[in-house]
Amino acid sequence: MNLKQLSQMLGLSQTTVSRALNGYPEVNRETRERVLKAVRETGYRPNKAAQRLATGKAGSIGLVMPTSPGTSSDVHFSEFLTGLGEEALRHDFHFVLTPADPNDEVGALRRLAASGNVDALFVNYMRGHDPRLEMLKTLSMPFLVHGRSIGSEPDYPFLDLDNEAAFYDATKLLLQLGHRRFALLNGPIYLDFAIRRKNGVDAALAERGLALDEACTSHTPMTDEQGLLVMERILQMEKDKRPTAVLCSSTVLALGAVRAINQAKLRLGEDISMIAHDDVLTLLKPENFTVPLTTTRSSLRAAGVRIAERLIGEIKHTETYPAQELWKAELIVRASTGVAPA
């Protein structure tokens, strides 16, 4: 079916149908929904080239993926992209994914914006004083940041989790259970979320006159292998110096850490307590651990959906959204947290 046939079937002009499909605000809601219903029922697909000529829009969101030899895939990013893809599909939008050298992300973003192949950009894996922000603010193109950049002027659109509050609350819970010796298995220290999570732990401990031991603090890629290796090293400490409480920046790290705890014949939730951050990964559910994990919870997939929703709404001028959103994590208590051992 082509546009002419769809228009005849609906008894509308081709211009009205085209404007309804492209989100023009002068088309009323009832007409737009009627057109979209017919599109679903008939399987009509607009000609992308013609649509681009008519609207000046590419119907695409652009992102740059830094990659280099030895770079491993990231299950967290995959979960986020799934959410982004779900919402993009609802609006017949595409991704333009550009691989780039990690040292040339600014240049890659600038070239992608200038290519004419995308209508908006989004960036993630934010760093402190992130150099991408200043360049993005010079573009005449919508962009959205997943995360924030500590040390940068907060004058850019973002969606972020309140990582500092999440790990502050998690640490407070462990303190209330009597724990005094802590370990933190964190993501890479140059990433904003990892900085803020450590700040949250430090703030809660400081209120009790305590501090993280550097020997019990790690900043690594968030893999189960790293969780295992770091936890094995920590558990080799003398018993009276060994942490009784562990905070993990991901359930993936926690997976390896729990394996090390089990191998050491320690009981999770009794000899040692653990709280992990749960990104609601499809294949790794904290409630399914042998000892269900206490977690701070916030869905990466939901964040992907929201970012696509905001960018597409801005491109189509159909919705108004807050420029900055800071989500709160949910603290879910399960069996992996218990009273500190005597």
N, C-alpha and C positions, 0 to 999 in steps of 0.2 A: 504494500500500500504506500502511495506517495502522498505528499502534502495536499495536492488537489483533491484526491479521492477522500482523504480524511475530512477535509473542509466540507465537501459535498455531503458526506454522511452526517455531519453534525449540523449542517445548515448554517455554517459560519463562513466568513471570508477567510481566505488564506492568510491575510495579514493578522486577523484576530487570533487564529490558531497559532501562528508563528509567535506572536507576542505572548500568548498564554504559555507556550512551551519555554520561552526564554525569560519568563519572570517579570515582564513589564508591569509596573504598578497600576497602569490605567485599565488593565483587564481585571474585572471584578472576581472575587473569590469563587463564586458559584460557577462562572464560565471556566475559570482555570481548572477547577476540580472536574468539571464535565469533560474538558479536553484531555486531562491526564487519565481519567477513567477510560476514555475511548482508546488512548494510546496503549494502556495496559491490556485492554481486551483484544485489540487488533494486532499488537506486536509491532506497531509503527516505530520506525527509527528515523529521526531527522538526518538529512545529509549534513555531515559535520562541516564540510567545506562551504556549502551554501549558508549554513547557520553562522559560520564565522564571518563570511562576507556581509551578511545582513546585520549582525550585532556587533562586530568588532571584537567578539569574545572567542577565546580558544576552547573554553569549556574544560580547562585543565588547571590543576594545582601542582606547583613545582616544589621539589625538595632535592637537596643535595645530600648524598650519602658518602661520607669520607671512607675510603678504603685503601689498603696497601697490602703488600705481601705479608702473610702471617696474621692478618686481621681475622678474628673469629666471628661467626654470626652471633647475634644477640637476640635471645628469646623475648626479651622485654620490648625491643624495637618491633619485632614481628607482631607481638600482641597489639601494640599501639597502631601499627599499620592496618591490622585487621579491622579495627574500629573505624579508622579513617576511610578504608575501602568500603565498608558497609554503608556509610552515609553518602559517599561519593556516588555509589551505584544507584542509590535512590534518586539522585538528581542527574544521572547520566553524565557525570563528570569523570575525567581521566586523571591519572597521575603522570607527571613527567619526572622520572627519577634519574638524576644525573650523578654518576660516580665521580669522585674527585680525590685528588691527593689531600691528605689531612692538613697540609701546610698551605693549601690554595682554596680553602672553602669560600673566602670572601670573593676571590676572583671567579670561582665557579658560580656563585649566586648571582654575581653581576652579569655574567654572560648568559645565564639562564633567563634572567629578567629581560635582557635586551633581545633575546631570540624571538620574541613574539609568540612563543609556544605555550605560555602560561598566563593566567589571569591573576594569580596570587602565589605567594611563597609562604612556607612555614619552615621554622628551624627548631631544632631540639638539641639535646646534650649540651646545655648551656654551661659556660665557664664563667669564672669571675672575670670582670672587666672584658667581656666578650667582644672582640673586634668586629664581629658580624653586625652588631646592632647599629653602629654609626653609619655603616654602608647602607643597611636596609632602610634607615630613616631618610636617606637621600633619594630613594626611588619613588616614582609616582605610581606605585603598585601596592595593593593591600598585602600585608604580611602579618603573621601571627607567630608568637613564640610559645613553645611548650617548655615551661620552666621560667626561670629568671636568671639575672646575672648580678651576683653580689658585687658591689663596688661600682656598678654602672648606674647612671641616672635612670630612675624608674619611670620613664616617659614613653613607654612602648606598649603595644597590646600583648597581653600574655594570658595563658591559662597555666596555673601551677598548683601543686599541692603544698600545703603548709608543712613542709618537712621538718622545720625546727620544732613546731608545736607537737607534731606526731611523736618525735623521739624524746622530747621533753616529757610528754605524758607517759610514754612507755617507761622511761627511766624512773619517774615518780612512782609508778606502780611497783616497780622492783624495790625501790627504797622503802616503800610502805610495808613490803614483805620482809624487811630486815636486811636486805643485801647491802654490802659495803664495798665489795670488790667486783669491778665490772670489766667486761671486754666489749669492744666494738669491732665488728667485721663490716667494713664500709666499702662503698664504691670508690673509684679513683678520686684522689683528693682535689684534682683540678676541676672536677665537675661541681656545679653549683649545689645540686641536691645533696651531695655528700658533705660539702662544707656545712650546709645548714643542718643536716642531721647530727653531725658532730657538735655543732653549736648547741643544739637542743639537749644533748646528753651532758655537755659541759655545764650548761646553765642549771640543770636540775641537780647535778652533783655538787656544784658550788654552793647551792643553798644549804647543803648539809656539811659544808667544809671538806668535801671530798673532791678528788680529781681522777681522771682516767690515767692509768699507767700506760706510757708509750709502748711498753713491751706487750701490752694487751690490746693494742689498737692497730688495725690493718686497713690499708687502702689498696684494693686490688680489683681486677675485673670480677664481675659478679657471676662466678661460675661455681658449680658444686666442687670442682677440683680445688679451687682456691679456698673454699670453705673448709674442706677436709684438711688441707695442708696447714692452714693458719691455726685451726682448732687443735690439731695434733701437736703443734709447737707450744701452744698455750698450756695444754694439759700436761706438758713435761715439767712445768714449774713446780716448785715445792708446794705441798698441799696448803700450807698456811698463807701462801702468797697467791695461790691460784684463784681466778675469778669464780664467784658462785653465780654470777648473772651475765648473760651474753645477749647483746643486741646485734641483729643482722639486718643489713640494708635490703636484703632480698630473701625470699623463700628458697631461691636457688642456692645462695650461699649457705642458708640454714640446712639444706639437704646434705651438703658435705660435712658441715659442722656436727650435725646429729650423728652421722656415721662415725665420726671420730669419737664422740661421746659414748656411743654404744660399744665401740671397739675397746675403749678404756674401762668398760664394765661399770660405767656410772649411770645413774638413773635420772633421766630428764624429768624435771619438775620436782625432784627430791634432792639429789646431790648437786644439781646445777639447773638453773632456770634459763629460759630463752624466750625472747620476743623477736619476731622477724617482721619485716614489712612485706605485705601481701599485695602484689599488683594484680591479683585475680587472674593469674595465668591459667589458661585452659587446661594444661596438662599437669599442673602441680598445685593441688589443693591442700592447704594447711590442716584442714580437718581430717584428711586422710593419712597424715603421718601416724606412725605407730603410737606415739604420744601426740595428740593433736596440739598444734602450735598456737600460742597466743600471738596475735598479730595486730599491727596497724594496717588498716585496709583501705585501698583506693584503687579503682579499676583503671588500668592503662587503656583498655579497649574503650571504655566510656569517655576517656579523655580524647582518644582519637576521633570518636563520633562527634564530640562537641567541637573540636577544632575544625573538622570538615564542615559542620553545620554553620559555624561562625563565618568561615571564609567564603563558603558558597552564598550565604545570606548577604554578605557584603558585596560580592561580585554581582549578584542579581538584584541588589537593592530591595530585597523583599522583607528583610527583618532587621531590627535594631538590637544589638547585643551590648552588654557592658564591655568596655575596652579591656578591663583587667579583672580576672577571676582567680580567687584563691580558695581552693577546695580544702575542706577539713577531712582528715583521715578518721576512720572509725576504729576505736580500740576494742578488739574482741578477745575476751579472756577465755582461754582453754586450759588444758591440763599441763602445759609445759612451764607454767609459772607456779611456784610454791614458796613457802616460807624458807628463808635462808637457813641452811644447815647450821647446827650449833658448832 
